[in-house]
Amino acid sequence: QKTTVNTDQWWKDFNDEQLNKLVDLVKEKNVDLKVAKLNLEKSQDYYQLIDSNKYPTLNLGSSFERQKLSGTGMVPPPYAGEIIQMGQIGLSGKYTLDYMNKNGLLSQEQAIKNEGYKHQIENVELAITIQVIKSYMYYQYLLEEETLLNERIKLHESIIKSYEEGFQLGKLTENDVNDIKSQGISLESNLNQIKQNKEVTKNILIQLAGNSNIDLEKSDAIWNYKNELPTGKVDIGLIHNRPEIKYYLSNIEAQRVHLEALKADFYPSISLTGDLGFQKEIGRAHV
């Protein structure tokens, strides 16, 4: 039996609109995810730079010179004593013969790395989504426990009142009353612990959302989730399709291609160069 998993927004299977909005907020504001996306952009820019090495390089330059010539020296007329203005423009080109396909391999390596960074983004998205859902579910559990514990405390208060009445009627001892009050103190302590855990869990969600403000309410959608986890053997394809596995496999493949490209350094490099220049007198004045 093969296990099928919907990896595209799988958390929406819970049908919890509050959870959906929370995940969307975290994916928009999370710092780690922003860094992963910036790494991809930087890698893509580097790919464009490497890929440009496949083509000839052209350099265009120009210059302007203004010079006063001596009127008594070796300069012959009609230039003696004049100010001349000269303009130059030049074009140079260079092309390296990539007979070992080094540039092609380096471009291929960087393209593989780009795919790896995409898988890294998927991995970060998956990790923070899982953390959000776990924290959200725990927060919902704490809300449920808080409700039940408040009901128990309210019931316990009525029991204490009946114990005090029994003590006044002589049916119960003072120790009986103290024991039941001690149980009430324990319930209050448990309630305070739940409130602290709620605060800690909410702060975790706030940090995941880039310190955005979050308001969470009790949701019944989580408790109404009826789907069962798949049983049987896990398809090996699930492992290969995990984004962190894809990321590391991409790095391994990129290193393999990089080693192929390094072989070209053991062979001579052949380059073709050319220059084209033009110079013109653009004006002179007699002084």
Solvent accessible surface area in square Angstrom, and as a share of the most:
residue,aa,sasa,rsa
1,Q,164,0.73
2,K,157,0.66
3,T,17,0.10
4,T,121,0.71
5,V,82,0.47
6,N,84,0.43
7,T,111,0.64
8,D,104,0.54
9,Q,73,0.32
10,W,65,0.23
11,W,11,0.04
12,K,81,0.34
13,D,63,0.33
14,F,29,0.12
15,N,126,0.65
16,D,4,0.02
17,E,109,0.49
18,Q,42,0.19
19,L,0,0.00
20,N,17,0.09
21,K,131,0.55
22,L,8,0.04
23,V,1,0.00
24,D,72,0.37
25,L,47,0.23
26,V,1,0.01
27,K,53,0.23
28,E,110,0.49
29,K,75,0.32
30,N,7,0.04
31,V,95,0.54
32,D,89,0.46
33,L,2,0.01
34,K,102,0.43
35,V,76,0.44
36,A,4,0.03
37,K,86,0.36
38,L,109,0.54
39,N,43,0.22
40,L,23,0.12
41,E,93,0.42
42,K,138,0.59
43,S,6,0.04
44,Q,69,0.31
45,D,99,0.51
46,Y,112,0.42
47,Y,57,0.22
48,Q,119,0.53
49,L,112,0.56
50,I,17,0.09
51,D,26,0.14
52,S,54,0.35
53,N,79,0.40
54,K,82,0.35
55,Y,131,0.50
56,P,80,0.50
57,T,72,0.42
58,L,126,0.62
59,N,97,0.50
60,L,131,0.65
61,G,40,0.39
62,S,93,0.60
63,S,60,0.39
64,F,121,0.50
65,E,90,0.40
66,R,145,0.53
67,Q,85,0.38
68,K,130,0.55
69,L,25,0.12
70,S,57,0.37
71,G,52,0.50
72,T,136,0.79
73,G,46,0.44
74,M,188,0.84
75,V,44,0.25
76,P,85,0.53
77,P,112,0.71
78,P,80,0.50
79,Y,81,0.31
80,A,28,0.22
81,G,12,0.11
82,E,18,0.08
83,I,32,0.16
84,I,25,0.13
85,Q,45,0.20
86,M,36,0.16
87,G,17,0.16
88,Q,84,0.37
89,I,83,0.42
90,G,27,0.26
91,L,73,0.36
92,S,32,0.21
93,G,21,0.20
94,K,99,0.42
95,Y,76,0.29
96,T,54,0.32
97,L,68,0.34
98,D,47,0.25
99,Y,110,0.42
100,M,70,0.31
101,N,80,0.41
102,K,59,0.25
103,N,21,0.11
104,G,18,0.18
105,L,34,0.17
106,L,36,0.18
107,S,4,0.03
108,Q,79,0.35
109,E,12,0.05
110,Q,9,0.04
111,A,39,0.30
112,I,29,0.14
113,K,59,0.25
114,N,15,0.08
115,E,79,0.35
116,G,1,0.01
117,Y,59,0.23
118,K,80,0.34
119,H,32,0.14
120,Q,43,0.19
121,I,20,0.10
122,E,79,0.35
123,N,45,0.23
124,V,28,0.16
125,E,45,0.20
126,L,49,0.24
127,A,55,0.43
128,I,10,0.05
129,T,4,0.02
130,I,72,0.37
131,Q,82,0.37
132,V,0,0.00
133,I,8,0.04
134,K,135,0.57
135,S,14,0.09
136,Y,0,0.00
137,M,59,0.26
138,Y,93,0.35
139,Y,14,0.05
140,Q,0,0.00
141,Y,99,0.38
142,L,4,0.02
143,L,23,0.11
144,E,48,0.21
145,E,58,0.26
146,E,26,0.12
147,T,52,0.30
148,L,84,0.42
149,L,14,0.07
150,N,69,0.35
151,E,98,0.44
152,R,143,0.52
153,I,18,0.09
154,K,153,0.65
155,L,114,0.57
156,H,16,0.07
157,E,102,0.46
158,S,59,0.38
159,I,62,0.31
160,I,32,0.16
161,K,129,0.55
162,S,58,0.38
163,Y,67,0.25
164,E,63,0.28
165,E,89,0.40
166,G,10,0.09
167,F,92,0.39
168,Q,149,0.66
169,L,130,0.65
170,G,62,0.60
171,K,157,0.67
172,L,55,0.27
173,T,80,0.46
174,E,108,0.49
175,N,107,0.55
176,D,49,0.25
177,V,11,0.06
178,N,75,0.38
179,D,86,0.44
180,I,15,0.08
181,K,83,0.35
182,S,64,0.41
183,Q,99,0.44
184,G,12,0.11
185,I,124,0.63
186,S,58,0.37
187,L,15,0.07
188,E,74,0.33
189,S,64,0.41
190,N,73,0.37
191,L,13,0.07
192,N,79,0.41
193,Q,93,0.41
194,I,22,0.11
195,K,98,0.42
196,Q,106,0.47
197,N,42,0.22
198,K,35,0.15
199,E,101,0.45
200,V,87,0.50
201,T,6,0.04
202,K,52,0.22
203,N,62,0.32
204,I,64,0.32
205,L,0,0.00
206,I,41,0.21
207,Q,126,0.56
208,L,19,0.10
209,A,0,0.00
210,G,28,0.27
211,N,120,0.62
212,S,22,0.14
213,N,128,0.65
214,I,8,0.04
215,D,114,0.59
216,L,24,0.12
217,E,128,0.57
218,K,93,0.40
219,S,16,0.10
220,D,89,0.46
221,A,22,0.17
222,I,21,0.11
223,W,118,0.41
224,N,91,0.47
225,Y,80,0.30
226,K,166,0.70
227,N,95,0.49
228,E,160,0.72
229,L,156,0.78
230,P,77,0.48
231,T,100,0.58
232,G,58,0.56
233,K,175,0.74
234,V,99,0.57
235,D,45,0.23
236,I,110,0.56
237,G,24,0.23
238,L,49,0.24
239,I,82,0.42
240,H,103,0.46
241,N,93,0.48
242,R,113,0.41
243,P,17,0.11
244,E,34,0.15
245,I,55,0.28
246,K,64,0.27
247,Y,43,0.16
248,Y,127,0.48
249,L,88,0.44
250,S,13,0.09
251,N,52,0.27
252,I,115,0.58
253,E,62,0.28
254,A,0,0.00
255,Q,97,0.43
256,R,123,0.45
257,V,2,0.01
258,H,55,0.25
259,L,110,0.55
260,E,67,0.30
261,A,0,0.00
262,L,69,0.34
263,K,105,0.45
264,A,15,0.12
265,D,87,0.45
266,F,173,0.72
267,Y,113,0.43
268,P,102,0.64
269,S,93,0.60
270,I,83,0.42
271,S,49,0.32
272,L,103,0.51
273,T,101,0.59
274,G,39,0.38
275,D,125,0.65
276,L,125,0.62
277,G,60,0.57
278,F,127,0.53
279,Q,101,0.45
280,K,115,0.49
281,E,59,0.26
282,I,93,0.47
283,G,24,0.23
284,R,108,0.40
285,A,55,0.43
286,H,142,0.63
287,V,101,0.58
